[in-house]
Amino acid sequence: MSTAAELRPARGQWTARDLDALPLLTDLPTAASILNMGTTKARELARTGQFPVRLIKHGERYAVPVAALRRLLVEADQ
C-alpha cells in the first residue's frame, strides 16, 4: 500500500488532475509541494500567519483548503 507522500507529485509538478484527486483539505507538506516551496518554509509562514492561503489549525497541525490553493494558482496564471 502506498502512502500519501509516495503518491504526491514532485514539488512544483502538480497538475489540475492531481489537485482534483485531493480531498477538500490537505496537509501543510502537500500544500507546500503544490506551491513549490519547502516544508520548513511553509511551516514558518504558517506560524507567522503569512502562508498565502487560509489555514485551519488542529492542535499542532494545519489543514489547507484545496479550493484556496486552486484559486491562488489560477490567480497566479492570469
Secondary structure, 3 states (H helix, E strand, C coil): CCCHHHHCCCCCCCCHHHHHCCCCEEEHHHHHHHCCCCHHHHHHHHHCCCCCCCCEEECCEEEEEHHHHHHHHHHHHC
